[in-house]
Amino acid sequence: MNQDPVIFDVDFALRQFSGNESLLVKMLGKFNEQYEGVEETLVSDIRLQNLDAVRQQVHTIKGVSGNLGMSALHQASRDFEAQIKSEAPETLNCNQYIAVLKQTLATTNEYANTCLLYTSDAADDSLRV
């Protein structure tokens, strides 16, 4: 049975940071900040047939997403990277890749915001004691 990769594997990501959730949240914030507008760059570079830039960007995202437990994005990056290498520039389509990227950004952003909200609420509670 072929199962779709998970968008964000929290347990894996936490293990990568030795259980340090605040560090994970910080790194997710940096990832989201770095890549939230990358779709415009990818589309533009594909349109201009600047495939070296597209390949480099996708390769970087592949590595970082793999280390942060973003399984679906890591797999999509691997697939899109192979597509870039094998297809003619005029037939290259990044819509599916961008959809996975956006879904990953939304999911990790929601996780990070939930953690920050929980941390903030816990801090408020400790001040009331």
Solvent accessible surface area in square Angstrom, and as a share of the most:
residue,aa,sasa,rsa
1,M,236,1.05
2,N,152,0.78
3,Q,146,0.65
4,D,124,0.64
5,P,58,0.37
6,V,80,0.46
7,I,39,0.20
8,F,21,0.09
9,D,48,0.25
10,V,47,0.27
11,D,95,0.49
12,F,65,0.27
13,A,0,0.00
14,L,39,0.20
15,R,158,0.58
16,Q,84,0.38
17,F,37,0.15
18,S,110,0.71
19,G,51,0.49
20,N,69,0.35
21,E,70,0.31
22,S,87,0.56
23,L,71,0.35
24,L,0,0.00
25,V,13,0.08
26,K,121,0.51
27,M,67,0.30
28,L,0,0.00
29,G,35,0.33
30,K,109,0.46
31,F,7,0.03
32,N,15,0.08
33,E,135,0.61
34,Q,125,0.56
35,Y,13,0.05
36,E,113,0.51
37,G,38,0.37
38,V,8,0.05
39,E,26,0.12
40,E,110,0.49
41,T,65,0.38
42,L,1,0.00
43,V,50,0.29
44,S,45,0.29
45,D,21,0.11
46,I,20,0.10
47,R,176,0.64
48,L,133,0.66
49,Q,100,0.44
50,N,70,0.36
51,L,25,0.12
52,D,103,0.54
53,A,34,0.26
54,V,0,0.00
55,R,70,0.26
56,Q,130,0.58
57,Q,48,0.22
58,V,0,0.00
59,H,97,0.43
60,T,58,0.34
61,I,0,0.00
62,K,39,0.17
63,G,35,0.33
64,V,52,0.30
65,S,0,0.00
66,G,23,0.22
67,N,88,0.45
68,L,9,0.05
69,G,3,0.03
70,M,1,0.00
71,S,38,0.25
72,A,11,0.09
73,L,0,0.00
74,H,53,0.23
75,Q,62,0.27
76,A,15,0.12
77,S,0,0.00
78,R,123,0.45
79,D,80,0.41
80,F,7,0.03
81,E,13,0.06
82,A,58,0.45
83,Q,48,0.21
84,I,3,0.02
85,K,135,0.57
86,S,92,0.59
87,E,66,0.29
88,A,44,0.34
89,P,39,0.25
90,E,128,0.57
91,T,83,0.48
92,L,14,0.07
93,N,83,0.42
94,C,9,0.05
95,N,101,0.52
96,Q,149,0.66
97,Y,6,0.02
98,I,18,0.09
99,A,58,0.45
100,V,28,0.16
101,L,0,0.00
102,K,104,0.44
103,Q,96,0.43
104,T,0,0.00
105,L,18,0.09
106,A,64,0.50
107,T,48,0.28
108,T,0,0.00
109,N,73,0.37
110,E,120,0.54
111,Y,39,0.15
112,A,6,0.05
113,N,81,0.42
114,T,79,0.46
115,C,16,0.10
116,L,101,0.50
117,L,113,0.56
118,Y,157,0.60
119,T,83,0.48
120,S,55,0.36
121,D,69,0.36
122,A,48,0.37
123,A,51,0.39
124,D,60,0.31
125,D,77,0.40
126,S,73,0.47
127,L,149,0.74
128,R,180,0.66
129,V,164,0.94
